[in-house]
Amino acid sequence: MRRAWVGTAEPLPLTRQCELTGVARSGVYRPQTAAVPDAQELSLLALIDAEYTRHPFYGSRKLRHYLRGLGHTVNRKRVQRLMRLLGLAGMAPGPNTSRPHPQHRIYPYLLRGVTIDRPNQVWSTDITYIRLARGFVYLVAVIDWYSRRVLSWRLSNTLDSGFCVDCLAQALQEYGAPAIFNTDQGCQFTSAAFTGALKAHGIAISMDGRGRALDNIFVERLWRSVKHEDVYLKGYATLPELLLGLTEYFVFYNTERMHQSLDYSTPDTVYRTASGGGASIVDKFAERKKARSEKAIKAETEPGQRRAAVCERLPS
């Protein structure tokens, strides 16, 4: 990081800059050569990417056995390193699998038990990765929950919050502001730049619970469609090719692709007419609490020895 502070644009000589930053001059003068991608590594990344998209509940152990079944000699540590490189983790919660930025606020999940019955009531966003011939890039999109319409999207070769904020700004400019905006707990979405843009428009902020991948199920389903219906079929080699291809695909997704959950209508039609869509996240916690209460009431009203036993346990 300190080496990045040293440059020819500064008025100080390079020798003085190296002294002030504590950087060796040999590291500054040495030619910086781009690393040549390992063909085997790229092949493993592609296989992990495809298998995880099919089975997002697979962790490093299952992916290791999957790769070994294909004839690749890999251990679990290597699979874990490649999964970290792709930003992947199994859907099952585990210890320390999600660490938000320590200085960023985490907001509660607001959509449990809520019925979405109109466009622009709930938007959400997420980031996924797309492999190219020599590496991979990141894709972010904003989707309307009622109609499943993709409102905006962006590509980036770095995982910073800038392209996420730009994607949000485009959606707000073209479609106005939703009532609730849902994200995961990634540092890109908990950053001051992203949450500040939401607060400036009076939008309620909702965030997925840790280890609860289904809290943002509609964006996860979008990623599956994008990869299986476009990316995997066409095998984009460069970023310009991917940009052009995704532009065509998202037009098709919004205006032509029929959705079974929308009664075989298109997201664009449902969003425009405000009819035929909708969504709801079941509040399982409330259901369990209600079931326990009903069970307790039933036990108290049953006659005979069971009722007597219940009464004995009640406080006097």
Residue pairs with C-beta under 8 A, 6 or more apart in sequence:
2 21
2 22
2 23
3 21
3 23
3 27
3 28
5 17
5 21
5 23
6 14
6 17
6 18
6 21
6 23
6 28
7 17
8 14
10 17
12 20
14 25
14 28
14 29
15 25
17 23
18 24
18 25
18 28
37 134
37 135
41 82
42 131
42 133
42 134
42 135
44 67
44 72
44 74
44 78
44 82
45 82
45 85
45 86
45 131
45 136
46 131
47 66
47 67
47 70
47 72
48 63
48 67
48 79
48 82
48 83
48 86
48 88
49 86
49 129
49 131
49 136
50 227
50 232
51 58
51 63
51 66
52 58
52 63
52 83
52 86
52 88
53 223
53 224
53 227
53 228
55 62
56 90
56 91
56 213
56 220
57 90
57 91
57 92
58 66
58 90
59 89
59 90
59 92
60 76
60 79
60 80
60 83
60 90
61 76
63 79
63 83
64 74
64 75
64 76
64 79
67 74
67 79
68 74
83 89
86 129
86 136
87 127
87 129
87 159
89 97
89 98
91 211
91 213
92 211
93 210
93 211
93 212
94 211
97 210
97 211
98 185
98 210
98 211
100 106
100 185
100 186
100 187
100 190
101 187
101 190
101 191
104 187
104 190
104 191
104 192
105 190
105 195
106 185
106 190
106 207
107 195
107 205
107 206
107 207
108 206
108 207
109 182
109 206
109 207
109 208
109 209
109 212
109 215
110 180
110 182
110 204
110 206
111 122
111 180
111 182
111 206
111 215
111 281
112 281
112 282
112 283
112 285
112 286
113 280
113 281
113 282
113 283
113 286
114 122
114 180
114 280
114 281
115 278
115 279
115 280
116 122
116 145
116 146
116 277
116 278
116 279
116 280
117 146
117 278
118 146
118 274
119 144
119 146
119 147
119 149
119 270
119 271
119 274
119 277
120 144
120 146
120 175
120 176
120 177
120 178
120 179
121 145
121 146
121 178
121 179
121 180
122 144
122 145
122 146
122 178
122 179
122 180
122 181
122 182
122 279
123 142
123 143
123 144
123 145
123 151
123 171
123 178
123 180
123 181
123 182
124 142
124 143
124 145
124 181
124 182
124 183
124 216
124 218
124 219
125 140
125 141
125 142
125 143
125 164
125 167
125 168
125 181
125 182
125 183
125 189
125 219
126 140
126 141
126 183
126 184
126 216
126 219
126 220
126 223
127 138
127 139
127 140
127 159
127 164
127 186
127 188
128 138
128 139
128 223
128 226
128 227
129 136
129 137
129 138
129 139
130 136
130 137
130 138
130 139
130 155
130 227
130 231
130 236
130 242
131 231
132 236
132 237
132 238
132 239
132 242
133 235
133 236
133 237
133 238
134 237
135 157
137 155
137 156
137 157
137 239
137 242
138 155
138 156
138 157
138 158
138 159
138 163
139 153
139 154
139 155
139 226
139 246
140 153
140 154
140 156
140 163
140 164
140 167
141 150
141 152
141 153
141 154
141 167
141 219
141 222
142 150
142 151
142 152
142 153
142 167
142 168
142 171
143 149
143 150
143 151
143 218
143 219
143 222
144 151
144 175
144 178
144 267
144 271
145 218
145 279
146 270
146 271
146 274
146 277
146 278
146 279
147 262
147 267
147 268
147 270
147 271
147 277
148 218
148 222
148 259
148 261
148 262
148 267
148 270
148 277
149 254
149 267
149 268
149 270
149 271
150 222
150 250
150 253
150 254
150 267
151 170
151 171
151 174
151 175
152 167
152 168
152 170
152 171
152 174
153 167
153 246
153 250
154 163
154 164
154 166
154 167
154 170
155 163
155 239
155 242
155 243
155 246
156 162
156 163
157 239
159 188
160 188
161 187
161 188
161 189
161 191
161 193
161 194
162 193
164 188
164 189
164 194
165 193
165 194
165 197
168 194
168 197
168 198
169 197
172 197
172 201
177 201
177 202
177 203
178 203
179 203
179 204
180 203
180 204
180 205
180 206
181 198
181 203
181 204
181 205
181 206
182 206
182 207
182 208
182 215
182 216
183 189
183 190
183 194
183 205
183 206
183 207
183 208
183 216
184 207
184 208
184 215
184 216
185 207
185 208
185 210
188 194
189 195
189 207
190 207
195 205
198 205
199 205
208 215
208 216
209 215
213 220
214 220
215 281
217 281
218 279
225 253
225 257
226 246
226 249
226 253
229 249
230 245
230 246
230 249
231 242
231 245
234 245
236 242
236 245
253 267
254 266
254 267
254 268
255 266
255 268
256 266
257 266
257 267
258 264
258 265
258 266
259 265
259 266
259 267
262 270
262 276
262 277
263 276
265 276
269 276
270 276
270 277
271 277
299 306
299 307
299 310
300 307
300 310
300 311
301 307
302 310
